[in-house]
Amino acid sequence: MSFSFVELFYLVATALFVFSLHWMNDPKTARRGVIAAAVAMLLGIVATWAQPFVVNHGWMLLAVAAGVLIGWPLSRVSLTAAPQRTALSHAFGGLAAGLVGTAKYYLWLSEGPEELTTFRMIAIIAEVILGFLTFTGSLFAAGKLQELSWVPQRPVTYPGQNVFNIGFLLVAIGIGAWLVIAPADPLAPTVLFPAMIGIALVFGILLIIPIGGADMPTVIAILNSYAGLAAVAMGYVLENKLLITAGALDGTSGLILSIIMCKAMNRSYMNVLFGAFGSVQPKAPEDAEQGVYKGDTPESAAQIMDQADSVVIIPGYGMAVAQAQHKVRELYDQLKKRNITVKFAIHPVAGRMPGHMNVLLAEADVPYSDLIEMEEINGELGQTDVALVVGANDVVNPAAATDESSPIYGMPIIEAEKARTIFAIKRSRNPGFAGIDNGLYFNDKTWMLFGDAKVVIGDLVKELSGESGIH
């Protein structure tokens, strides 16, 4: 393929990447955006593969086969595991960038120190550090999201942690700076460069362990940004305009999204990274018991819903864990049959990834028009007969508005306490990811339905369907 055709393919792919991001802003065009991005990636691969410098096609075929073998199963995971799959995608992107940067360094070093110009070395150092810390950070994040037994779910903190972490990263940056100055240092290929890689790998883990589950939506967006920046650096190393453009789009969109998520939690970017949100808060003995839960049964809850004019369902991570979205849709259908107004209150950081609740409910074919953003639904909750909290915790905790000592103070919440009656489905009496009790559950208007969300909602559906005598 001639140079002009390669550049044309890259130009078309770049335009498709831009349009794909634009189309993903709207659910009506999101599928088109995904297809456009896939086509853009295919064009980029074909154009690069067709260039004259690619002579060993066997390795290319092997790489494509490996990608298909890994990518196809990942594409088949359930939507409840989408956060983990997203984190793994970031890990693969970071690993690719780190390996390319490493290969280029040793290749150019073998061709002569003059090949390792200052610009090239700066790009390589940025690519390697960002790539490898994204790799291990994303893997560890995926482990947290999957709740693997060997990965701590709560934040791991210790005195001087932030100072140590920042100092550790500065060591890697310092080594990188020396490599820029003296890329052919005798110790560079055998000690300094491998040491920089090792520090970046460890730092990726250190970056994630102090972050609690409640911050995972923001962390995923941040890792997305890091992977994009690593791709930009890789583009400069390979002198590939498409990689530079695609990485810049990925990096900036991830950064913007993480800032939006921080705003949704009323927390700063640095506080998410270093605030250890999710630590269990110690209580004084006199504060050990806030109140008493009032339990209820699905039969009683169904009877009250049956008499309601309006119901607002507030989904959270508990719905995702229980894979209860389809049962929620059945409940929605039963209520709509009774001409009850049903809406879903969506908090921006509910779940483990941006838009997690929207994706799960879309899988269950819940009408998108009934998914209402937090700012809008809060104005309606005061006139709502029943608020049903499905596995949500911190995003409905009134302490965010009333308790200045709370770690979530100032975070905008869905004001479920305004509803006339509140039912809360919860797996256990344990606190949420912020590690604090939820005063909503001790409210006089709140009734607890303990159990797996899928089972509890299934029981509600049975009661409403008439199997237990409710008409």
Secondary structure as GFF3:
##gff-version 3
##sequence-region A 1 471
A	DSSP	alpha_helix	3	23	.	.	.	ID=ss1
A	DSSP	alpha_helix	30	49	.	.	.	ID=ss2
A	DSSP	alpha_helix	57	75	.	.	.	ID=ss3
A	DSSP	three_ten_helix	79	81	.	.	.	ID=ss4
A	DSSP	alpha_helix	82	111	.	.	.	ID=ss5
A	DSSP	three_ten_helix	113	115	.	.	.	ID=ss6
A	DSSP	alpha_helix	118	146	.	.	.	ID=ss7
A	DSSP	alpha_helix	161	181	.	.	.	ID=ss8
A	DSSP	pi_helix	188	192	.	.	.	ID=ss9
A	DSSP	alpha_helix	193	208	.	.	.	ID=ss10
A	DSSP	three_ten_helix	213	215	.	.	.	ID=ss11
A	DSSP	alpha_helix	216	238	.	.	.	ID=ss12
A	DSSP	alpha_helix	241	265	.	.	.	ID=ss13
A	DSSP	alpha_helix	269	274	.	.	.	ID=ss14
A	DSSP	three_ten_helix	285	287	.	.	.	ID=ss15
A	DSSP	alpha_helix	298	306	.	.	.	ID=ss16
A	DSSP	beta_strand	310	315	.	.	.	ID=ss17
A	DSSP	alpha_helix	317	322	.	.	.	ID=ss18
A	DSSP	alpha_helix	325	337	.	.	.	ID=ss19
A	DSSP	beta_strand	341	346	.	.	.	ID=ss20
A	DSSP	alpha_helix	356	363	.	.	.	ID=ss21
A	DSSP	three_ten_helix	368	370	.	.	.	ID=ss22
A	DSSP	beta_strand	371	373	.	.	.	ID=ss23
A	DSSP	alpha_helix	374	378	.	.	.	ID=ss24
A	DSSP	three_ten_helix	381	383	.	.	.	ID=ss25
A	DSSP	beta_strand	386	390	.	.	.	ID=ss26
A	DSSP	three_ten_helix	394	396	.	.	.	ID=ss27
A	DSSP	alpha_helix	399	402	.	.	.	ID=ss28
A	DSSP	three_ten_helix	416	418	.	.	.	ID=ss29
A	DSSP	beta_strand	421	426	.	.	.	ID=ss30
A	DSSP	three_ten_helix	439	442	.	.	.	ID=ss31
A	DSSP	beta_strand	446	450	.	.	.	ID=ss32
A	DSSP	alpha_helix	453	464	.	.	.	ID=ss33
###
